[in-house]
Each structure stands twice: as structure tokens, then as C-alpha cells.
Amino acid sequence: MAIAWSETAASMEALSLSPPMSPPVILTQDELKKIAAYKAVEFVESGMVLGLGTGSTAKHAVDRIGELLRQGKLSNIVGIPTSKKTQEQAVSLGIPLSDLDNYPTIDLAIDGADEVDPHLNLVKGRGGSLLREKMVEGACKKFVCIVDESKLVKHLGGSGLALPVEIVPFCWKFTANKLQKLFQGSDCVAKLRNDGEGKPFVTDNGNYIVDLYLKKEMGDLQVASDAILRIAGVVEHGMFLDMATTVIVAGELGITIKDK
Ligand SMILES: O=C[C@H](O)[C@H](O)[C@H](O)COP(=O)(O)O
């Protein structure tokens, strides 16, 4: 379902962004992320158990939920964070938190993605949060993915960007080599911390992330997924297949809502 620019303009107004006087204004990527996030939060109802996503797009959704709680427009929300970073953000906003042990079924999760294909399959995890995200979003009745239009791809892994894979630190190079051999010609590079010291990035779960750069399309995604997970040492990968129930895309021409 595409929402005309006029409705997007209304969304922009709600975000105190000046609506276009004539042709659409050029929005920054972050403004588009915010529009998609705010649209997704319209699905949130009082009393819900919410999966709180991670990343710059999901951050806007969590901020919005906190704002609506403060305004009294939402109540009795329980948040299940998908990362320590989101947990800290939610605590600062006063969003009550719990976990999957206490809430094994979640009403709604809102989270971003790195890639979205036409079948609503996703690549996630370029920020290192894929494992907890996949656990939380796999426990949801509804998973609304929020992206700006730059995330849309024809084929997962086809953007030349990485497919993140979470692996155990023990003999990680051995595991990385196994992954590389799985996909002919691919490169497998350890994700490093962004402090410039060249040390491996460590996930919230104490594992490493290797970025798998594919030289060609993966073909059958489920076959590729199963093959990756069969490698001992692999914990999880960033393909979220058949998990998103709705994808909200914010673009220069407006908002598009794609349902499964
Ligand atoms: O590990 C990170 C998560 O999967 C993010 O949801 C994903 O990378 C998208 O992040 P952003 O909204 O910042 O583009």
C-alpha cells in the first residue's frame, strides 16, 4: 500500500518537519528513517509487549514510544530490548523492560534492516545485534520492519554489502574459512571495533561477527541459511527469512507499507 505524498507531508508536519510547499523537499536519510519509525509506532497499542529494535532507525521508534508514554498516550507497555544499547536507551526513556524468559510471546516488534528484498526477506546485523534481534523477532506475533528506501534490494547479499554471521571466538579463523569455502569467491572479514585499535568487535553475547562478502547471489536463501548454520562455530547469521510481517519504507515520494 503506497501512501501519497500528502499523507507523508502530514507525517512530516507531525514530526515538525516543514511540509513541501510545491515539489517534495529532499529529505535526509535520517528524516526518512524517522518517518518510517513514527509510522510503525502507530501500530503500538497500550498493554502491548514490544520487541524494541536496534540501530539508527529503530532508535527513532523507541524514542517515539518513550515520548507517547510520557504524554500518557500509551500505557502498560513492556519492552523486550534486542541489545544492551537499546536497553540503555529504553531505561533512559522510562520504558518498563523485561525479557523473553518472562514474555516468551511478544505482540509486536519494530526494527530496522540493512537490506529488504521483494519477498520481505531481510539482512540484519551490520551493527552486531543479529542474535538477540532474531530471538526477539522470532517470538513476535507481528514484526514491523522500518527502512528508508536505500535498503531495498532485488536479491539479499546482492548489494555487495556484507552478510553478518555471528561466530564463537574459539578458532574463529577456522570457522571463517569454512564460511568462505561455502560461497565460492566470497570474502570473510572479521568485524572490528570502531575504536581504530584493530581488535575484533565483540557482540552483547561475547561472540565475534564475520562479514561475508558474496561475489554472486546466494540462490535458494533457505538452502544457504541451513548450510551456514551447519558449520560448527557459527551461532547465527543475518538473514531474516520469512520473519517480517510488514515492511514500512520511507522514500522521497512518500511511505510504502508492504504486508506479507
Ligand atoms: O545489528 C544491527 C541491526 O540489525 C540493525 O537493525 C540494522 O543494522 C539496521 O540498522 P540501521 O537502522 O542503523 O540502518
The ligand as a Gaussian input file, in Angstrom:
#p B3LYP/6-31G(d) Opt

LIG

0 1
 O       22.720000      -5.031000      14.082000
 C       22.033000      -4.093000      13.711000
 C       20.614000      -4.229000      13.337000
 O       20.318000      -5.387000      12.632000
 C       20.009000      -3.002000      12.662000
 O       18.607000      -3.078000      12.804000
 C       20.340000      -2.892000      11.199000
 O       21.744000      -2.958000      11.013000
 C       19.777000      -1.584000      10.590000
 O       20.415000      -0.502000      11.227000
 P       20.090000       0.998000      10.780000
 O       18.628000       1.248000      11.100000
 O       21.010000       1.833000      11.640000
 O       20.382000       1.119000       9.300000

